[in-house]
Amino acid sequence: MKIKDIANELHLSISTVSKALNGGFDISKETKELVLNYAKEHGYKAREERLKTSYGRKLCVLYDNNTVNNQANIVIPLALAFSRYAREANFDVVHIPCDAIKDNYDKFMEERKYDGALIAGINYKSPLYKELKNTKTPTVLLDNVIENNNISSVSSESINAITEIVTMLAKLGHKKIGFIHADKLSFVTNKRFAGYIIGLTTNDIEYNPNYIYYGSYSEESGKEAANYFINTDVTAIVCPSDTIAIGLMQELQNLGIKIPEDISITGYDDLEIARYVKPSLTTVRQNIEVMAEKSFSLLSAMLMNRSPQTVTINSEIIKRDSIGEAKNKDF
């Protein structure tokens, strides 16, 4: 038996039945009792009741395929940490690429009996994005925001972090600072780009469109950007991920460019490898553990019929050896 079956039998709206079954407070006591009694007589179990047992407790983590293929990405360790919190609370968790959803998101979730999901790596053009605007499934988005009463969001503080990175470079004398834009359609990437623009403005540095390289979230994109930037006069480059920054550094070094003597490089994420590359990478540390815990906490709250939230987690600048004082380029 489904909610719509109960609604049809009792001549109520689906939303009213759903609220009654899930502990909503904005319906009458009489209506709630009517629905609950009918549901009990006919063997229906509400989500809240299923949450009290180990049976039926299932969550999924959905990734964009590009994110899955790019293992050197914060999404992977964060999703694993989220899964650990979920399993400690007796949920089963399955990791699935977004393109496994061939039909409708809500239908996909209902047929597989998933109670909710954490979704990472989608942008404005993702097929899933439009469906999420109207979803009835409790969902947490990583680094994205969609207005919907069934969606919460978790992200790290991106704008201020990148603004601080640009300010750090400016204090070292850098006035010609490049930026690698990894996805024009990405909410979080555009936030980091906004931080770059604000950083320039705050430090009285003129914006130069020739100092922007448009690529993707991959090491290969960083290598391609290196071949672009050697034909400019930039003395520092801000990257929106460590993966890009590492590809950029490797290719610049292959081209004979010294880091940070010739060009300073910064990343974002503080992946494990950032401290071991030569030179070690100055970057923004995202608190993966806190983001994962908060993602699970918000999803659990929505499963208990509580309101969604948008949460921003503080990030931290980690200064290492990949940045130095600016000098005139002579290569």
Residue pairs with C-beta under 8 A, 6 or more apart in sequence:
1 39
1 42
1 43
1 44
3 14
3 17
3 18
3 21
4 14
6 12
6 17
6 21
6 35
6 38
6 39
6 42
6 44
7 13
7 14
7 16
7 17
9 38
10 17
10 34
10 35
10 38
12 31
12 35
16 27
16 31
16 35
17 35
18 24
18 136
19 26
19 27
19 32
19 305
20 27
20 31
20 32
20 34
20 35
20 36
21 35
21 36
21 39
21 44
21 46
21 47
21 48
22 46
22 47
22 48
22 304
22 305
23 48
23 304
23 305
24 32
24 305
39 46
45 56
47 115
47 303
48 303
48 304
48 305
50 56
50 57
50 115
51 57
51 115
51 303
51 304
54 90
56 113
56 115
57 90
57 91
57 92
57 115
58 91
58 92
58 93
58 94
58 112
58 113
58 114
58 115
59 86
59 91
59 92
59 93
59 94
59 114
59 115
59 116
59 117
59 118
59 299
60 93
60 94
60 95
60 96
60 109
60 112
60 114
60 117
60 118
61 79
61 82
61 83
61 93
61 94
61 95
61 96
61 117
61 118
61 119
61 120
62 96
62 97
62 98
62 101
62 117
62 118
62 119
62 120
62 128
63 75
63 79
63 95
63 96
63 97
63 98
63 120
63 121
64 97
64 98
64 120
64 121
64 122
64 123
64 126
65 97
65 98
65 99
66 121
66 216
66 217
67 73
67 75
67 76
67 120
67 121
67 217
68 76
68 97
70 217
70 218
70 243
72 219
72 242
72 243
72 246
72 271
72 273
73 217
73 241
73 243
73 269
73 271
74 241
74 269
74 271
74 286
74 288
75 120
75 121
75 142
77 288
78 120
78 142
78 288
78 291
78 292
78 295
79 95
79 118
79 120
79 292
81 288
81 289
81 291
81 292
81 293
82 93
82 118
82 292
82 295
82 296
83 93
83 95
84 292
85 292
85 293
85 296
86 93
86 296
87 93
89 296
89 300
91 115
94 114
98 119
98 121
98 122
98 126
98 127
98 128
100 108
101 108
101 127
101 128
102 108
104 131
105 128
105 131
105 132
105 135
105 137
106 131
106 135
106 136
106 137
109 116
109 117
109 137
110 137
114 137
115 138
115 303
116 137
116 138
116 139
116 140
116 299
116 302
116 303
117 137
117 138
117 139
117 140
117 299
118 139
118 140
118 142
118 295
118 296
118 299
119 128
119 132
119 139
119 140
119 141
119 142
119 144
120 141
120 142
120 143
121 142
122 128
122 129
122 141
122 144
123 129
123 183
123 185
123 186
123 187
124 185
124 186
124 187
125 185
129 146
132 139
132 141
132 146
132 148
132 151
133 146
133 147
133 148
134 148
135 148
135 150
135 151
136 150
137 150
138 150
138 299
138 302
138 303
139 150
139 151
139 152
139 299
140 151
140 152
140 153
140 154
140 295
140 298
140 299
140 302
141 151
141 152
141 153
141 154
142 153
142 154
142 155
142 291
142 295
143 153
143 154
143 155
143 156
143 158
143 186
143 187
143 188
144 153
144 155
144 187
144 188
145 153
145 187
145 310
146 153
148 308
149 307
149 308
150 302
150 308
151 308
152 298
152 299
152 301
152 302
152 308
152 309
152 310
152 311
153 308
153 309
153 310
153 311
154 291
154 294
154 295
154 298
154 311
154 313
155 188
155 191
155 291
155 311
155 312
155 313
156 284
156 286
156 287
156 291
156 312
156 313
156 314
156 315
157 312
157 313
157 314
157 315
158 188
158 191
158 192
158 195
158 268
158 315
159 191
159 192
159 194
159 195
159 198
160 195
161 192
161 195
161 268
161 284
161 315
161 317
162 192
162 193
162 194
162 195
162 196
162 198
162 199
162 238
162 240
162 268
162 284
163 195
163 196
163 198
163 199
163 202
164 199
164 317
165 195
165 199
165 238
165 266
165 282
165 284
165 317
166 177
166 195
166 196
166 198
166 199
166 200
166 202
166 203
166 205
166 238
167 199
167 202
167 203
168 317
168 319
168 323
169 177
169 236
169 238
169 264
169 266
169 323
169 326
170 177
170 199
170 203
170 205
172 236
172 264
172 323
172 324
172 325
172 326
173 325
173 326
173 327
174 235
174 236
174 264
174 326
175 205
175 235
175 326
176 208
176 211
176 232
176 233
176 234
176 235
176 236
176 326
177 196
177 199
177 200
177 205
177 211
177 234
177 235
177 236
177 237
177 238
178 211
178 212
178 213
178 229
178 232
178 234
178 236
178 237
178 238
179 193
179 196
179 211
179 212
179 213
179 237
179 238
179 239
179 240
180 212
180 213
180 215
180 221
180 222
180 225
180 237
180 238
180 239
180 240
180 244
180 248
181 189
181 193
181 212
181 213
181 214
181 215
181 240
182 189
182 215
182 216
182 217
182 221
182 240
182 241
182 244
183 189
183 216
183 217
184 190
184 214
189 240
192 240
192 268
193 240
196 238
197 207
199 205
200 206
200 207
201 207
210 232
211 232
211 234
213 224
213 225
213 228
213 229
215 221
215 222
215 224
215 225
215 244
217 240
217 241
217 243
217 244
218 243
218 244
218 247
219 243
219 244
219 246
219 247
219 250
220 247
221 244
221 247
222 239
222 243
222 244
222 245
222 246
222 247
222 248
222 249
222 250
222 251
223 247
223 248
223 250
223 251
224 251
225 237
225 244
225 247
225 248
226 247
226 248
226 251
226 252
226 255
226 257
227 251
227 255
229 237
229 248
229 252
229 263
230 252
230 255
230 257
230 331
233 329
234 263
235 262
235 263
235 264
235 326
235 327
235 329
236 263
236 264
236 265
236 266
236 323
236 326
237 248
237 263
237 264
237 265
237 266
238 266
239 245
239 248
239 265
239 266
239 267
239 268
240 268
241 267
241 268
241 269
242 267
242 268
242 269
242 270
242 271
242 273
242 274
242 281
242 283
243 269
243 271
244 267
245 265
245 266
245 267
245 268
245 274
245 281
245 283
245 322
246 267
246 273
246 274
246 277
246 281
248 265
249 259
249 265
249 277
249 279
249 281
249 322
252 259
252 262
252 263
252 265
253 259
256 331
257 263
257 331
259 265
259 279
259 322
260 279
260 321
260 322
260 323
260 324
261 324
261 327
262 327
262 329
262 331
264 282
264 322
264 323
264 324
264 326
265 281
265 282
265 322
265 323
266 281
266 282
266 283
266 284
266 322
266 323
267 274
267 281
267 282
267 283
267 284
268 283
268 284
268 286
269 283
269 284
269 285
269 286
270 283
270 284
270 285
270 286
270 318
274 280
274 281
274 283
274 318
274 320
275 281
275 320
279 320
279 321
279 322
280 320
280 321
280 322
281 320
281 322
282 317
282 318
282 319
282 320
282 321
282 322
282 323
283 317
283 318
283 320
284 315
284 316
284 317
284 318
285 315
285 316
285 317
285 318
286 313
286 315
287 313
287 314
287 315
287 316
290 313
291 313
294 311
294 313
298 308
298 309
298 311
301 307
301 309
302 308
